[in-house]
Amino acid sequence: MGHASSQAAGAEHSTAKPIGMLVAAVGVVYGDIGTSPLYTLKEVFSGGYGVPVNHDGVLGILALIFWSLIWVVSIKYMMFVLRADNQGEGGIMALTALARRAAAGRAKLRTLLVVCGLIGAALFYGDSMITPAISVLSAIEGLGLAFDGIDHWVVPLSLVVLVALFLIQSHGTARIGILFGPIMVTWFLVLGALGVYGIVQHPEVLKAMNPVWGVRFFVVHPGMGVAILGAVVLALTGAEALYADMGHFGRKPIARAWFILVLPALVLNYFGQGALLLGDPEAARNPFYLLAPNWALIPLVGLSTLATVIASQAVISGAFSLTRQAIQLGYIPRMHIRHTSSAEQGQIYIGAVNWALMVGVILLVIGFESSNALASAYGVAVTGTMLMTTILVSAVMLLLWKWPPLLAVPVLLGFLLVDGLYFAANVPKIVQGGAFPVIAGLALFVLMTTWKRGKQLLVDRIDEGGLPLPIFISSIAVQPPHRVQGTAVFLTARPDAVPHALLHNLLHNQVLHEQVVLLTVVYEDIPRVPPNRRFEVDSYGEGFFRVILHFGFTDEPDVPQALKLCHLDELDFSPMRTTYFLSRETVIASKLEGMSRWREALFAFMLQNANGNLRFFNLPLNRVIELGTQVEM
């Protein structure tokens, strides 16, 4: 789930020590899946599914959890999905850009894949609200076992922890990020130790490694078999984060950390909880905490709270990174992105996203009040995103990598079957409270598609009245206006037509600058564009130039900095000689063909509140002139 969480030393992964990278990867990538033992078995056995807490029931569930971790995480994500990197970047938006490239020349398939990517991204945001809420609630619920009569304090304490977490985001997480790795390594070692402590008392629990127990569970409980996957999937939450965080660590440290530490610790802990349930079925009310000896309960609640805060941090950072990628790819209006670290490009803060997530998390904690109730809402978003990832990876494997269908199709069908079963098991949850991430995802999907379509319509409408550049330049040669010193840079979406701001300036001020640059910024389907491919320059004569700047979806679009690379003798971009002209469009909803009226009104509102080109492209405040224009849609 979490997208490229920011604590890692990303760019340095080639030089960093393997152990350091391993510890950092554990701290950032595995917080989410690492905290799922807090609530998974508790939800399975006391979540109203009717699973019997007996020998066959416990072994059946453990077999399902064990083989889900092997098939979905170890095989699907580690061996296949992590290979689908976009210049080292991972996550649903990077994968969508890759799939778009794979479907080049097939318009309908390309549209379908983009829609799948947007659905996955939209569900991810719903997920980003539930993860902090359920993790922190389940950690603090352990206090109820340590102290009698403290249950009514669980919600207020959880809210204090979560609000504090959102408040520190704007300061950056570099300082506390250093602690994340060692704390999470400790967490996994404790998980493993608790598991061994339980297994020693009932070693027969290890029989659950045999998949026959899982198959038998389905045979004996055919109706419950698929439904229970809705709870078993809680053990897989965070699988998407392994892929999303790849941009910071690379595939190897993530895979090594999984096989060396995370997978063994998780399996031991689940089996330890299962062993406890074999000896004491009553422990189903909270098998994670009841597995610990009494003296260890308070320290364990403290460690769990730290681990869940770290898991939440990864998801919040992920939401920031995903938002930035979606803005660059043109699916979300521009927002103010603040860098919280001078050393780390990935450490960013987006206020609008932070506060929206905080409101969502607070509402979830107050509305659901317990991790058990929230578990009913959890899973829909996770399985939806996982299913979309599988569909996009299938397109990449078959169309971009050209894997032989005889080899690829059976494997992909296996992934789709398992993901489809998990998703189907979670669909009934929509009625029980799972509607929240679905509604949030649906709203975001509408916003993203409206913005993309609206921007396209806006460019088309402006183009309708556009004057072709060659005609304009030849008219200038015939009737030259007064030319003033300096360089005028006009930002325009279409490099072959005269920008409205240029016509307005000529009409009202009756002057043209010596050098006129028509500047177009293009975003590529790759994360970073190297400096030598940053710009294209064409000279049209009469002092007119066309410049196209290329950026990737994780690049910082700093226009003045990029123009410094533009070495042409005639062009002078020195700060005191350059003026930037921007046009600000005001959209008026109309009956013209395009979008429905309500979507036009929504687009107009989004456009009005979007961050302007001035801040987004890092233009100097005192060298910018904005000219307004009205556009009917």
C-alpha positions as CSV (number, residue, x, y, z in Angstrom):
1,M,0.0,0.0,0.0
2,G,2.4,2.7,1.1
3,H,4.0,4.3,-1.9
4,A,7.7,5.1,-1.7
5,S,7.9,5.9,1.9
6,S,10.3,8.6,2.6
7,Q,12.7,7.4,5.3
8,A,15.0,5.4,3.0
9,A,18.3,6.4,1.6
10,G,17.0,5.8,-1.9
11,A,19.5,7.2,-4.3
12,E,22.3,5.6,-2.3
13,H,21.2,2.0,-2.5
14,S,24.1,1.1,-4.7
15,T,26.6,2.3,-2.2
16,A,24.9,1.7,1.1
17,K,25.9,-1.3,3.1
18,P,23.6,-4.3,2.5
19,I,22.9,-4.7,6.3
20,G,22.0,-1.0,6.6
21,M,19.7,-1.2,3.5
22,L,18.1,-4.3,5.0
23,V,17.3,-2.6,8.3
24,A,16.0,0.5,6.5
25,A,13.8,-1.6,4.3
26,V,12.4,-3.5,7.3
27,G,11.6,-0.1,8.9
28,V,9.8,1.4,6.0
29,V,8.4,-1.4,3.8
30,Y,7.2,-4.0,6.3
31,G,5.4,-1.9,9.0
32,D,2.0,-2.6,7.6
33,I,2.2,-6.3,7.0
34,G,4.3,-6.6,10.2
35,T,1.5,-5.3,12.4
36,S,-1.2,-7.6,11.0
37,P,-0.7,-10.3,13.6
38,L,-2.2,-7.9,16.1
39,Y,-5.7,-8.4,14.6
40,T,-5.8,-11.1,12.0
41,L,-6.5,-14.2,14.1
42,K,-8.6,-12.2,16.5
43,E,-10.9,-11.2,13.6
44,V,-10.9,-14.8,12.2
45,F,-12.1,-16.4,15.4
46,S,-14.1,-13.7,17.1
47,G,-15.3,-11.7,14.1
48,G,-18.7,-13.5,13.7
49,Y,-17.6,-15.9,11.0
50,G,-18.5,-18.9,13.1
51,V,-15.1,-20.6,12.7
52,P,-14.8,-23.4,15.4
53,V,-11.8,-22.8,17.7
54,N,-10.9,-26.5,17.6
55,H,-8.0,-28.6,16.3
56,D,-9.2,-28.7,12.6
57,G,-10.4,-25.1,12.6
58,V,-7.1,-23.7,13.9
59,L,-4.9,-25.8,11.6
60,G,-7.2,-25.0,8.6
61,I,-6.9,-21.3,9.1
62,L,-3.2,-21.4,9.7
63,A,-2.7,-23.3,6.5
64,L,-4.7,-20.7,4.6
65,I,-2.6,-17.9,6.1
66,F,0.7,-19.7,5.5
67,W,0.0,-20.5,1.9
68,S,-1.5,-17.1,1.2
69,L,1.8,-15.5,2.4
70,I,3.8,-17.9,0.2
71,W,1.6,-17.6,-2.9
72,V,0.7,-13.9,-2.8
73,V,3.7,-12.3,-1.2
74,S,6.7,-14.7,-1.8
75,I,5.7,-15.8,-5.3
76,K,3.5,-13.1,-6.9
77,Y,5.1,-10.0,-5.5
78,M,8.7,-11.1,-4.9
79,M,9.2,-13.1,-8.1
80,F,6.9,-11.3,-10.6
81,V,5.5,-7.9,-9.6
82,L,8.8,-6.5,-8.2
83,R,10.3,-7.1,-11.7
84,A,7.8,-4.7,-13.2
85,D,9.7,-1.6,-12.2
86,N,9.5,1.7,-14.1
87,Q,13.2,2.8,-14.1
88,G,13.4,1.4,-10.5
89,E,10.1,3.0,-9.4
90,G,7.3,0.9,-8.2
91,G,3.7,1.4,-7.1
92,I,0.3,1.5,-8.9
93,M,0.9,4.8,-10.7
94,A,4.4,3.8,-12.0
95,L,2.9,0.5,-13.1
96,T,0.0,2.3,-14.9
97,A,2.5,4.4,-16.8
98,L,4.3,1.2,-17.7
99,A,1.1,-0.5,-18.8
100,R,0.2,2.6,-20.9
101,R,3.4,2.2,-22.7
102,A,2.8,-1.6,-23.2
103,A,-0.6,-0.9,-24.8
104,A,0.8,1.8,-27.2
105,G,-1.3,1.7,-30.5
106,R,-4.2,-0.1,-28.9
107,A,-6.5,2.8,-27.7
108,K,-9.3,0.8,-26.1
109,L,-6.9,-1.5,-24.2
110,R,-4.8,1.5,-23.1
111,T,-8.0,3.2,-21.7
112,L,-9.0,0.1,-19.9
113,L,-5.6,-0.3,-18.3
114,V,-5.5,3.4,-17.2
115,V,-9.0,2.9,-15.7
116,C,-7.7,-0.1,-13.7
117,G,-4.7,1.9,-12.5
118,L,-7.0,4.8,-11.4
119,I,-9.3,2.4,-9.6
120,G,-6.3,0.9,-7.8
121,A,-4.9,4.3,-6.9
122,A,-8.3,5.6,-5.7
123,L,-8.8,2.5,-3.4
124,F,-5.3,3.0,-2.1
125,Y,-6.4,6.3,-0.5
126,G,-9.3,4.6,1.2
127,D,-6.8,2.1,2.5
128,S,-4.5,4.9,3.7
129,M,-7.2,6.0,6.1
130,I,-8.0,2.5,7.5
131,T,-4.4,1.3,8.1
132,P,-3.5,3.9,10.7
133,A,-6.9,3.6,12.4
134,I,-7.0,-0.2,12.7
135,S,-3.3,-0.6,13.5
136,V,-3.2,2.0,16.4
137,L,-6.6,0.9,17.8
138,S,-5.5,-2.8,17.9
139,A,-2.2,-1.9,19.6
140,I,-3.8,0.3,22.3
141,E,-6.6,-2.3,22.9
142,G,-3.8,-4.4,24.6
143,L,-4.1,-1.9,27.6
144,G,-7.6,-3.3,28.2
145,L,-6.0,-6.7,29.0
146,A,-3.4,-5.1,31.3
147,F,-5.7,-2.8,33.3
148,D,-9.3,-3.4,34.1
149,G,-11.9,-0.8,33.3
150,I,-9.7,1.1,30.8
151,D,-11.6,0.1,27.7
152,H,-13.3,3.4,27.4
153,W,-9.9,5.1,27.1
154,V,-8.9,3.2,24.0
155,V,-10.5,5.5,21.5
156,P,-9.3,8.8,23.1
157,L,-5.8,7.5,23.4
158,S,-5.8,6.2,19.8
159,L,-6.9,9.6,18.6
160,V,-4.1,11.4,20.5
161,V,-1.5,9.1,19.0
162,L,-2.9,9.5,15.5
163,V,-3.4,13.3,15.6
164,A,0.1,13.7,16.9
165,L,1.4,11.6,14.0
166,F,-0.4,13.8,11.4
167,L,0.8,17.0,13.1
168,I,4.5,16.0,12.8
169,Q,4.3,15.3,9.1
170,S,5.0,18.9,8.0
171,H,8.4,18.8,9.9
172,G,9.6,15.8,7.9
173,T,10.4,12.4,9.3
174,A,14.1,12.2,8.7
175,R,15.0,12.5,12.4
176,I,12.6,9.9,13.7
177,G,13.0,7.8,10.5
178,I,16.5,6.8,11.6
179,L,14.9,4.9,14.5
180,F,12.3,3.1,12.3
181,G,14.6,0.3,11.1
182,P,16.0,-0.8,14.5
183,I,12.5,-0.6,16.1
184,M,10.9,-2.7,13.4
185,V,13.7,-5.3,13.5
186,T,13.1,-5.6,17.3
187,W,9.4,-5.9,16.6
188,F,9.9,-8.9,14.2
189,L,12.4,-10.6,16.6
190,V,9.8,-10.2,19.4
191,L,7.1,-11.6,17.0
192,G,9.3,-14.6,16.3
193,A,10.2,-15.2,20.0
194,L,6.5,-15.0,21.1
195,G,5.7,-17.5,18.3
196,V,8.4,-20.0,19.4
197,Y,7.2,-19.6,23.0
198,G,3.7,-20.7,21.9
199,I,4.8,-23.4,19.5
200,V,6.9,-25.1,22.1
201,Q,3.8,-25.7,24.2
202,H,1.8,-27.3,21.3
203,P,4.2,-28.4,18.6
204,E,1.4,-30.2,16.6
205,V,0.4,-26.8,15.3
206,L,3.3,-27.1,12.8
207,K,1.2,-29.6,10.9
208,A,-0.6,-26.6,9.4
209,M,2.2,-26.2,6.9
210,N,0.6,-29.0,5.0
211,P,-1.8,-27.4,2.5
212,V,-4.2,-30.3,2.9
213,W,-5.5,-28.7,6.1
214,G,-6.5,-25.6,4.1
215,V,-8.2,-27.7,1.4
216,R,-10.0,-29.8,4.1
217,F,-11.3,-26.5,5.7
218,F,-12.9,-25.6,2.4
219,V,-14.4,-29.1,2.0
220,V,-15.9,-29.2,5.5
221,H,-17.1,-25.6,5.6
222,P,-18.0,-24.9,1.9
223,G,-20.0,-21.7,2.6
224,M,-17.7,-20.3,5.2
225,G,-14.6,-21.2,3.2
226,V,-14.7,-18.3,0.8
227,A,-16.2,-15.9,3.4
228,I,-13.3,-16.5,5.8
229,L,-10.9,-15.3,3.2
230,G,-12.2,-11.9,4.0
231,A,-10.5,-12.2,7.4
232,V,-7.5,-14.2,6.3
233,V,-6.6,-11.4,3.8
234,L,-5.8,-9.2,6.8
235,A,-2.5,-11.2,7.0
236,L,-1.6,-9.8,3.5
237,T,-2.3,-6.1,4.1
238,G,0.7,-4.2,3.1
239,A,1.8,-6.6,0.3
240,E,1.3,-3.7,-2.1
241,A,3.8,-1.6,-0.1
242,L,6.7,-4.0,-1.0
243,Y,6.2,-3.0,-4.6
244,A,5.4,0.7,-3.9
245,D,8.6,1.2,-1.9
246,M,10.9,-0.3,-4.4
247,G,12.0,3.1,-5.7
248,H,13.8,3.7,-2.5
249,F,15.5,0.4,-1.9
250,G,15.6,-1.7,-5.1
251,R,14.3,-5.2,-5.3
252,K,17.1,-7.1,-3.6
253,P,17.0,-5.5,-0.1
254,I,13.2,-5.9,0.0
255,A,13.3,-9.5,-1.0
256,R,16.2,-10.4,1.3
257,A,14.4,-8.7,4.3
258,W,11.3,-10.7,3.5
259,F,12.9,-14.1,3.3
260,I,15.5,-13.6,6.1
261,L,13.4,-11.9,8.7
262,V,9.9,-10.9,8.0
263,L,8.3,-14.1,6.6
264,P,9.9,-16.4,9.3
265,A,8.8,-13.9,12.1
266,L,5.2,-13.7,10.8
267,V,4.8,-17.4,10.3
268,L,6.2,-18.2,13.8
269,N,3.9,-15.7,15.4
270,Y,0.7,-16.9,13.6
271,F,1.6,-20.5,14.5
272,G,2.3,-19.4,18.1
273,Q,-1.1,-17.8,18.3
274,G,-2.6,-20.9,16.8
275,A,-0.8,-23.1,19.4
276,L,-2.2,-20.9,22.2
277,L,-5.8,-21.4,20.8
278,L,-5.3,-25.2,20.7
279,G,-4.6,-25.1,24.4
280,D,-7.1,-22.3,25.4
281,P,-9.9,-21.6,22.9
282,E,-11.0,-18.7,25.2
283,A,-7.9,-16.8,24.1
284,A,-9.6,-16.1,20.8
285,R,-10.7,-12.7,22.2
286,N,-7.1,-11.4,21.7
287,P,-4.6,-14.2,20.9
288,F,-1.7,-11.8,20.1
289,Y,-1.5,-10.2,23.5
290,L,-2.6,-13.3,25.5
291,L,0.3,-15.2,23.9
292,A,2.7,-13.0,25.9
293,P,3.6,-13.8,29.5
294,N,1.9,-11.3,32.0
295,W,5.2,-9.5,32.8
296,A,5.7,-8.7,29.1
297,L,2.2,-7.2,28.4
298,I,2.9,-3.5,29.2
299,P,6.2,-3.4,27.2
300,L,4.5,-5.3,24.4
301,V,1.7,-2.7,24.2
302,G,4.4,0.0,24.0
303,L,6.3,-1.7,21.3
304,S,3.1,-2.5,19.3
305,T,2.1,1.2,19.5
306,L,5.5,2.2,18.1
307,A,5.3,-0.4,15.4
308,T,1.8,0.7,14.4
309,V,2.8,4.4,14.3
310,I,5.7,3.4,11.9
311,A,3.3,1.3,9.8
312,S,0.9,4.4,9.6
313,Q,3.9,6.6,8.7
314,A,4.8,4.5,5.7
315,V,1.2,4.7,4.4
316,I,1.0,8.4,4.9
317,S,4.3,9.0,3.1
318,G,3.0,6.6,0.5
319,A,-0.1,8.8,-0.1
320,F,2.2,11.8,-0.6
321,S,4.3,10.0,-3.1
322,L,1.3,8.6,-5.0
323,T,-0.3,12.1,-5.1
324,R,2.9,13.6,-6.6
325,Q,3.1,10.9,-9.3
326,A,-0.6,11.4,-10.1
327,I,-0.2,15.2,-10.4
328,Q,2.8,14.8,-12.8
329,L,0.8,12.3,-14.9
330,G,-2.1,14.7,-15.0
331,Y,-4.8,12.9,-13.0
332,I,-4.9,15.2,-10.0
333,P,-4.9,19.1,-9.8
334,R,-1.6,20.7,-8.9
335,M,-1.1,21.0,-5.1
336,H,1.6,22.7,-3.1
337,I,4.4,20.1,-2.5
338,R,6.9,20.9,0.2
339,H,10.2,19.2,0.5
340,T,11.1,18.3,4.1
341,S,14.6,17.2,3.4
342,S,17.4,18.8,1.4
343,A,19.2,15.4,1.0
344,E,16.3,13.1,0.2
345,Q,14.1,13.8,-2.9
346,G,11.4,11.4,-1.7
347,Q,10.7,13.3,1.5
348,I,7.8,15.5,0.7
349,Y,4.8,16.9,2.4
350,I,1.4,17.7,0.8
351,G,-0.8,19.6,3.3
352,A,-4.1,19.0,1.5
353,V,-3.5,15.2,1.5
354,N,-2.3,15.2,5.1
355,W,-5.3,16.9,6.5
356,A,-7.8,15.0,4.4
357,L,-6.3,11.7,5.6
358,M,-6.4,13.0,9.2
359,V,-10.1,13.8,9.0
360,G,-10.8,10.4,7.5
361,V,-8.8,8.5,10.2
362,I,-10.5,10.5,13.0
363,L,-14.0,9.7,11.6
364,L,-13.1,6.0,11.2
365,V,-11.8,5.7,14.8
366,I,-14.9,7.6,16.2
367,G,-17.3,5.7,14.0
368,F,-16.0,2.2,14.4
369,E,-14.6,2.4,18.0
370,S,-12.7,-1.0,17.8
371,S,-10.3,-2.9,15.6
372,N,-12.8,-5.7,15.3
373,A,-15.5,-3.4,13.8
374,L,-12.9,-1.8,11.5
375,A,-11.7,-5.2,10.3
376,S,-15.1,-5.5,8.6
377,A,-14.3,-2.4,6.5
378,Y,-10.7,-3.5,5.9
379,G,-9.9,-5.7,3.0
380,V,-12.1,-4.4,0.2
381,A,-9.6,-1.7,-0.7
382,V,-6.6,-3.9,-0.3
383,T,-7.9,-6.8,-2.4
384,G,-9.2,-4.3,-5.0
385,T,-5.8,-2.7,-5.4
386,M,-4.1,-6.2,-5.5
387,L,-6.5,-7.3,-8.2
388,M,-5.8,-4.2,-10.3
389,T,-2.0,-4.7,-9.9
390,T,-2.3,-8.2,-11.2
391,I,-4.3,-7.0,-14.3
392,L,-1.7,-4.3,-15.0
393,V,1.3,-6.7,-14.5
394,S,-0.4,-9.2,-16.9
395,A,-0.4,-6.6,-19.6
396,V,3.2,-5.6,-19.0
397,M,4.4,-9.3,-19.0
398,L,2.5,-10.2,-22.2
399,L,2.8,-7.0,-24.2
400,L,6.0,-5.3,-23.0
401,W,8.2,-8.2,-22.0
402,K,6.7,-10.5,-24.6
403,W,6.8,-13.5,-22.3
404,P,5.6,-16.7,-24.1
405,P,1.9,-17.0,-23.4
406,L,2.3,-20.8,-22.6
407,L,4.5,-19.9,-19.7
408,A,2.9,-16.6,-18.5
409,V,-0.8,-17.3,-18.9
410,P,-1.1,-20.2,-16.4
411,V,0.8,-18.3,-13.8
412,L,-1.2,-15.1,-14.3
413,L,-4.5,-17.1,-14.2
414,G,-3.4,-18.5,-10.8
415,F,-2.7,-15.0,-9.5
416,L,-6.1,-13.7,-10.9
417,L,-8.0,-16.7,-9.4
418,V,-6.5,-16.1,-5.9
419,D,-6.9,-12.3,-6.1
420,G,-10.5,-12.8,-7.4
421,L,-11.4,-15.1,-4.6
422,Y,-10.1,-12.7,-2.0
423,F,-11.9,-9.8,-3.6
424,A,-15.2,-11.8,-3.8
425,A,-14.8,-12.7,-0.1
426,N,-14.6,-9.1,0.8
427,V,-17.5,-7.8,-1.4
428,P,-20.1,-8.7,1.4
429,K,-18.1,-6.5,3.7
430,I,-19.2,-3.4,1.7
431,V,-22.6,-3.7,3.5
432,Q,-21.1,-4.3,6.9
433,G,-19.0,-1.1,6.9
434,G,-16.6,-1.7,4.1
435,A,-18.6,1.0,2.1
436,F,-16.3,3.7,3.5
437,P,-13.1,2.9,1.4
438,V,-15.3,2.1,-1.6
439,I,-17.2,5.4,-1.4
440,A,-13.9,7.3,-0.8
441,G,-12.3,5.4,-3.7
442,L,-15.3,6.1,-6.0
443,A,-15.3,9.8,-5.2
444,L,-11.5,10.0,-5.9
445,F,-12.0,8.1,-9.2
446,V,-14.6,10.6,-10.3
447,L,-12.3,13.5,-9.3
448,M,-9.3,12.0,-11.2
449,T,-11.2,11.2,-14.4
450,T,-13.1,14.5,-14.3
451,W,-9.8,16.4,-14.0
452,K,-8.1,14.5,-16.8
453,R,-11.1,14.8,-19.2
454,G,-11.6,18.5,-18.2
455,K,-8.0,19.4,-18.9
456,Q,-8.2,17.7,-22.4
457,L,-11.5,19.6,-23.2
458,L,-9.9,22.9,-22.0
459,V,-7.0,22.5,-24.3
460,D,-9.3,21.6,-27.2
461,R,-11.6,24.7,-26.5
462,I,-8.6,27.0,-26.4
463,D,-7.3,25.5,-29.6
464,E,-10.5,26.2,-31.4
465,G,-9.8,29.9,-31.4
466,G,-6.1,29.4,-31.7
467,L,-4.0,31.2,-34.3
468,P,-1.4,29.0,-36.1
469,L,2.1,30.2,-35.2
470,P,3.6,30.5,-38.8
471,I,0.7,32.9,-39.9
472,F,1.3,35.0,-36.7
473,I,5.1,35.2,-37.3
474,S,4.7,36.2,-41.0
475,S,2.2,38.9,-40.0
476,I,4.8,40.2,-37.4
477,A,7.4,40.4,-40.2
478,V,5.1,42.5,-42.4
479,Q,3.9,44.8,-39.6
480,P,6.6,44.7,-36.9
481,P,5.3,46.0,-33.5
482,H,7.6,47.9,-31.0
483,R,10.2,45.4,-29.6
484,V,11.5,45.8,-26.0
485,Q,14.7,44.3,-24.5
486,G,14.7,41.0,-22.7
487,T,13.1,37.5,-23.0
488,A,9.4,36.8,-22.7
489,V,8.5,33.1,-21.8
490,F,4.9,32.2,-22.6
491,L,3.8,28.9,-21.1
492,T,1.5,27.0,-23.5
493,A,0.1,23.5,-23.7
494,R,0.2,23.5,-27.5
495,P,3.6,24.4,-29.0
496,D,2.2,25.0,-32.6
497,A,-0.4,27.7,-31.7
498,V,-0.1,31.2,-30.4
499,P,-0.7,31.4,-26.7
500,H,-3.7,33.5,-25.5
501,A,-1.4,35.4,-23.1
502,L,0.8,36.4,-26.1
503,L,-2.1,37.8,-28.0
504,H,-3.5,39.6,-24.9
505,N,-0.1,41.2,-24.2
506,L,0.3,42.4,-27.8
507,L,-3.3,43.7,-28.0
508,H,-3.1,45.6,-24.7
509,N,0.5,46.6,-24.4
510,Q,1.3,47.0,-28.1
511,V,4.9,45.6,-27.6
512,L,6.8,42.4,-28.1
513,H,10.1,41.3,-26.4
514,E,13.3,40.8,-28.4
515,Q,13.2,37.1,-27.7
516,V,9.8,35.3,-27.4
517,V,9.9,31.8,-26.1
518,L,6.9,29.5,-26.4
519,L,7.5,27.0,-23.6
520,T,5.7,23.6,-23.3
521,V,6.3,21.2,-20.4
522,V,5.8,17.5,-21.2
523,Y,5.6,14.7,-18.7
524,E,6.9,11.3,-19.7
525,D,5.7,7.9,-18.6
526,I,9.1,7.4,-16.8
527,P,10.1,8.5,-13.3
528,R,13.1,10.7,-14.3
529,V,14.3,12.3,-17.5
530,P,18.2,12.7,-17.7
531,P,19.5,16.3,-18.1
532,N,20.7,15.6,-21.7
533,R,17.1,14.8,-22.8
534,R,15.6,17.6,-20.8
535,F,14.8,20.1,-23.6
536,E,14.3,20.6,-27.3
537,V,14.8,24.1,-28.9
538,D,13.6,25.3,-32.3
539,S,14.1,28.8,-33.8
540,Y,11.3,30.2,-35.9
541,G,13.1,33.5,-36.8
542,E,11.9,37.0,-36.0
543,G,13.1,36.3,-32.4
544,F,10.6,33.5,-31.8
545,F,11.7,30.2,-30.3
546,R,9.9,27.0,-29.2
547,V,11.2,25.2,-26.2
548,I,9.9,21.8,-25.0
549,L,11.0,20.7,-21.5
550,H,10.6,17.0,-20.6
551,F,10.1,15.9,-17.0
552,G,9.5,12.4,-15.4
553,F,6.7,11.8,-12.9
554,T,9.1,12.0,-9.9
555,D,11.1,14.9,-11.2
556,E,10.9,18.4,-9.7
557,P,9.6,20.6,-12.5
558,D,11.9,23.6,-11.8
559,V,11.5,25.6,-15.1
560,P,14.1,28.4,-14.4
561,Q,16.7,25.8,-13.4
562,A,15.9,23.7,-16.6
563,L,16.1,26.8,-18.9
564,K,19.7,27.4,-17.6
565,L,20.7,24.2,-19.5
566,C,19.4,25.8,-22.8
567,H,22.6,26.9,-24.4
568,L,21.7,29.1,-27.4
569,D,23.6,32.2,-28.1
570,E,20.5,34.2,-29.0
571,L,18.6,33.2,-25.9
572,D,19.4,34.9,-22.6
573,F,17.5,33.5,-19.6
574,S,19.3,35.5,-16.9
575,P,16.8,36.3,-14.1
576,M,16.6,40.1,-14.5
577,R,16.0,39.9,-18.3
578,T,13.4,37.2,-18.3
579,T,9.6,37.7,-17.8
580,Y,7.2,34.8,-17.6
581,F,3.7,35.2,-19.0
582,L,1.0,32.8,-17.7
583,S,-2.7,32.6,-18.7
584,R,-5.2,31.7,-16.0
585,E,-8.4,30.2,-17.5
586,T,-11.8,30.6,-15.8
587,V,-14.1,27.8,-17.0
588,I,-17.8,28.5,-17.5
589,A,-20.1,25.4,-17.7
590,S,-22.2,25.4,-20.8
591,K,-24.4,23.2,-23.1
592,L,-21.5,22.5,-25.5
593,E,-20.7,18.9,-26.0
594,G,-18.1,17.5,-23.7
595,M,-18.9,16.5,-20.1
596,S,-22.2,16.6,-18.2
597,R,-23.0,19.9,-16.5
598,W,-22.2,18.7,-13.0
599,R,-18.8,17.4,-14.0
600,E,-18.1,20.7,-15.8
601,A,-19.0,22.6,-12.6
602,L,-16.8,20.2,-10.6
603,F,-13.9,20.7,-13.0
604,A,-14.3,24.5,-12.8
605,F,-14.2,24.3,-9.0
606,M,-11.0,22.1,-9.1
607,L,-9.3,24.4,-11.6
608,Q,-10.1,27.5,-9.5
609,N,-8.5,25.9,-6.4
610,A,-5.6,24.1,-8.1
611,N,-2.1,25.3,-7.4
612,G,-1.1,27.7,-10.2
613,N,1.9,27.3,-12.6
614,L,3.8,30.0,-10.7
615,R,4.5,27.9,-7.6
616,F,4.3,24.5,-9.3
617,F,7.1,25.4,-11.8
618,N,9.1,27.3,-9.2
619,L,8.9,30.6,-11.2
620,P,10.3,33.8,-9.6
621,L,7.4,35.7,-8.0
622,N,8.6,39.1,-9.2
623,R,9.1,38.1,-12.8
624,V,5.6,36.7,-13.6
625,I,2.6,38.4,-15.3
626,E,-0.7,36.5,-15.3
627,L,-3.4,37.3,-17.9
628,G,-6.9,35.9,-17.5
629,T,-9.2,34.3,-20.1
630,Q,-12.7,32.8,-19.9
631,V,-13.4,29.5,-21.6
632,E,-16.9,27.9,-22.2
633,M,-17.0,24.2,-21.8
